[in-house]
Amino acid sequence: MIPRRDGPSSWRTTTCGWQARRQASGIRPRWQYAGALTCALAACAAEATDRPPTDDQPPPVLSGADVVVRDPAALAGGRIGLITNHTGRTSDGRSTVDALHAHPAIDLVALFAPEHGLRGTADPGEEIESGEDVRTGLPVHSLYGETRAPTAEMLRDVDVLAFDIQDVGSRYYTYVWTMALAMQAAADHDRRFVVLDRPNPIGGALVQGNVLDPAFATFVGMYAVPMRHGMTAGELATLLNSAFSIGARLEVVQIEGWQRDAYYDETGLAWIPPSPNMPSVESATHYPGTCLFEGTNLSVGRGTPMAFQQIGAPWLDAAAVARRLEAERPAGVRIEVVTFTPDQPGDGKYGGESIAGLRYHVTERERYDPTRTAVATLAAIREIHPDSLRFLEGHFDRLAGTDRLRLGLLADESAALLTADWDEQIARFEEVRSRHLLY
């Protein structure tokens, strides 16, 4: 599983204008297309050269889907079932479904849809129906309905299961657990499993939060990984397959040109919201922390353009909480007092109400820990509003991967005490993780 470097021609670069730039905010992209993707790879193909990359012209980032379209060896010679959604696209904007279906060396015979559906428009928790893809006529099997794992009947005409979905880098995001269940099904039914890898959108350098207690394993966290795992889907697949003995015949088609500390907005790839309330890389960066508020009676900004960048409630004294957090001095983030109005939020929290809130702004990605910032915020809210803060007990514990955090908050423990053993948990995980990193 070493990235292919077949010579200078494999590093095709363009004159689209890759530029390194530094921002005063402390967010430091290594390269971006000039403008905002003013020309895509396909549009600039006529200007491509065969020289290897230089410091001024880093190689474009190519996803596993791009690589397998160029070299279909990983999918050739068998009937392919593809687990994907609207984020499965090549760098020139084609759906992976269309690209593989049209490829003369690839026999795509079935599609599998995760949470939010093949088009990514269904609400969280909404069951997905099986059916037929209108463009290709291929059967679409739901993995978020009566079953969340491919069945023997679904796999009857499939030799190879492939996975191509953009993850967000957090434990509580169901796409990677769909991948894990599909890997187990592939192992059980002696099918090969191929991950078409994609960048971790919040970088792969930082690992943060607590590690899930297996007693709290659910579909929003099936294995003992941290809130922010710092791995690509392909890397996580290799870890799960080995460390947790899934035993699938696994292959990862690796990304080309990605450095593990690069965020998605440093890749030159177009951001496609992987779910309806993940509008930007900024939201994804806060998500490993702010998602915990889903298990409380606070809004996370669903029904606004800044979901997971802000939290709030009608009863919240946002200014007092902000002052309390200022004393904590969380690194790499600025916290702003705001008001916002959720418009038909999918979680049903405070729709149409103008509510007081806090908005998080990343100032230094390398120093920001959204998980500890969220715990500090929860502890401050508990201190200021002991009678107003409510936990949706089962849901909060599923997200936290333990009941220790909720019970500690109810016992008025400090954020420092609540997170005191997190570094030790992360160190143990990183020892295992280090053996499965591909980039």
Buried (B, 14 or more C-beta within 10 A) or exposed (E): EEBEEEEEEBBBBBEBBBBEEEEEEBBBBBBBBEEEBEBBBEBBEEEBEEEBBEEEBBBBBBBBBBBBBEBBEBBBEBBBBBBBBBBBBBBBEBBBBBBBBEBEEBBBBBBBBBBBBBEBEBBBEBEBEBBEBEEBEBBBBBBBBEBBBBEEEBBEEBBBBBBBBBBBBBBBBBBBBBBBBBBBBBBBBEBBBBBBBBBBBBBBBBBBBBBBBEEBBBBBBBBBBBBBBBBBBBBBBBBBBBBBEBEBBBBBBBBBBBBBBBBBBBBBBEBBBBBBBBBBBBBBBBBBBBBBBBBBBBBBBBBBEBBBBBBBBEBBBBEBBBEBBEEBEBEBBEBEBBEBBBEEBBBEBBBEBEBBBBBBBBBBBEEBBBBBBBBBBBBBBBBBBEEBBEBBEEBBBBBBBBBBBBEBBEEEBBBEEBBEEBEEBBEEBEEBBEEBBBB
